[in-house]
Amino acid sequence: MSKVEDFLTQEEEQEIVEAIRVAEKNTSGEIRVHLEKTTELDAYDRALEVFNELKMDETQLKNGVLIYLAVEDKTFVICGDQGINDVVANDFWDSTKEAMVAHFKNSNYKQGLVDGILIAGEQLKKHFPWSEDDTNELSNEISKG
């Protein structure tokens, strides 16, 4: 079994999916988590590739957010689509990253992801509040590569 399958238990994965569902109740933004063992690319470049592979660049308001983790490399990236990047400051994701790193340093990856997702949802709510006609455009399931 690869390290990606061992990274989170089934229960932990379900808690993360639930955190995505909760976060998306308050925003029209779409949040995804992608795990893979390693990347030969720069982590940010690979995150952008995954972002496109998951069709996160096709949301109506261009407000998708990907939390990408290369498990063996011990690196992660949060990247937002153009609609987000056009309206937020450059340090928009810093507090989210800091909260996640605090948990990751203690090997509490599930809680780091849950907290990161919920904080991202709160940040997105400010710029992309949920509306009556909002539909869930992307799966909430964790993708793996």
Secondary structure, DSSP 4 states (H G I P E B T S, - for coil): --HHHHHS-HHHHHHHHHHHHHHHTTBS-EEEEEEES--SS-HHHHHHHHHHHTTGGGSTTS-EEEEEEETTTTEEEEEE-HHHHTTS-TTTTHHHHHHHHHHHTTT-HHHHHHHHHHHHHHHHHHHSB--TT----S--SPEE-
